[in-house]
């Protein structure tokens, strides 16, 4: 992977970076925003351009509430099935709506050539803790256990603000936040 891509950012005091992929969606994003307000936490939302185009007011609300936004492609496409020209065109189309220097590839998949080209314009943000909140094979308690087991100083933690995650997110997100706070973690923005 590109040498300046981020997976984790340890610092003092102990902190984590909360991120959300795939939104904004009217089914989930407003609830996430209200929950983050309740705990006075700011996060980074990696948005799909199609969702931004359909739900512009939600996207603007993320920014209005002090959260950061990043690019997650226009159509949530896989870098493994697109050549560099088509993939970068999709990223640029999304960035015409999102206007961010932060980029996270869907599924964390990126070809070396894509990465080299993207790093000329974007900061590549990955994660060291993907909660798998979207998985039908996990329940909310297992998602919470993933957070408890893998969170460490500087972790970039990925949840999803999309309908596939809703079955786990409504229990796992507040419980994970409360556990992280109890463990003495601060929440920082990317």
N, C-alpha and C positions, 0 to 999 in steps of 0.2 A: 504494500500500500504506500501511498505518497508519504514521505517522511514528516510532513507537517500536519497530517490528519490527526484529529483528536479522538481519543478513546477514553481518557480519564485525565483529571486535572487536580492532583492532590495539592492541598494548601493548608495553611494555618489561619484561622481555626478550622477544625474538622468540618467539611462541607460535602454536599452532593449537588448535582445539577439535574433538575427534573425536566424531562422533555416529553413531548407528545407528538405522535406521527399520525398522518392520514387525514386530518380534518381540514377545515372546520366542517362539522356536521350539526344540523339543528337538533338531532336526536341526543347528542352527547356533549358537544362543546359548551353550551350554556351551563350545564350542570358542573362541568369541570371548572369553568371560570368562577362560578359561585363558590365552589369548594375551595379553590385556591385563595379567593378573597377571605373566606372564613378563617383560614390558617395564616393569612397574610404572607403568602408565598408567591413568588414570580417564577415563571417557567418559560421554556422555549418551545414553540409550536412549529414543527416542520410540516408545512402545508402542501397539499396537492393542488396544483393550479386549477384543475377542473372544479374542485370544491370551493376554492376562493372565488372563482367566477360565478358559481351558483349561489354562494352565501357570503357575498361581499360584506354585508353588515356585521356578520359574525367575525370575519377576519379583522375588520376595523375595530371591533370591540376587544379583540385580543390585544391589539396594540394600545388602544385607549386605556386599558387596565394596567398597562406597564409591562406586558410580556414581550419577549422577543419572538420574531418569526424567522423561519428559514424555508428554503426551497426543498421540496420532496418530489420534484418533476411535475410535469403537467398532467400526466395520466397514470402515475404510479407504475411506471414501466420498469422492467428488469434490464439492467445493463448487460446481462449475459445474452440477451436475444436481439440487441440492437448494435449496429456499428457506431463508431464514434460520431460521425456526422449527424445521424438521425437522433442519437441519444442527446448530444449537446443541443441540437435544435429543440428538443422537447424540454430540456432544462431551461433554455433561454426563453421559450414561450411562457413557461411558468414564471420566470423572473420578471417578465413584463408586468405581471400582476402583483408579485410578492415583493420585489425590490429588496433583496437581502443578499449579503455576501456569505451567508451560512448555507451549506448544502449537505443534505443527508440522502444517500441513495436508498431507494426502496429495497428492503430485505438486507441491506448492508452489502449488496453485491456491486462490485465495480471492477471493470477490467483495468489493467495497468495503463493502457493508452488513454482511457477515459479519465482516469485519475490525474495523469500528467496534464491533460488539457484543462480539466476543471480547476486544478490548483492555481492556474494563472489568473483566475477571477474569483474563486470561492475558497472559503475555509471549509474543509471536509470534516464533518462531525459524525462520529460513529457513537459507540456506547461500550461500556464494559458490563452493563447489566440490562438485558432486555427481559422484561417481566413475563412475556408470553401471555399477557392478559387477553389476547385475541383468540387463544387456543380453546377449542371445544374439548380437548383432552385434559385440560386443567380446570379445577374449580378455583374460586376466589381464595380459599385458604392456601392452596398450592402456589398461587401467584404471590401472596403475602410471604410465604416461606422462601420463595426465590429472592425477594427483597432482603429478608433477614439473613439469608445465607450468603448472598453475594455483594451486598452493599459494603463499600469501604470508602475511606477518605478520598474525595475527588471523583467518585463514581458519577458517570453520566448514565442516568436511569431512563429507560424508555417505556412509556405507556402509550396507549393509542386512544385518540378521541374520535372513535368511529363505532358504528352500531355493532360490529362483530365483537367488540370488547365489552359492551355494556353489561353482559351477564356476569362478568368478573369485576369490572371496574368499580361498580357502585359500592362494593364492600372492600375490595382490595386497595383502592386508592386512599380512602381516608385512613384505613388501618395501617397502611404502609407509611403514610405521612406521620401519623401519631407515633409509630414505632421509631422512625428516624429521628423525630424530635426528642423522644425519650432517651435515645442513644446519644444525644448531644450534637446531632448534625445541624448545620445551618444550610439553608437553601440559597444557591447563587444562580445567577443568569449566565448563560454562555454569551 
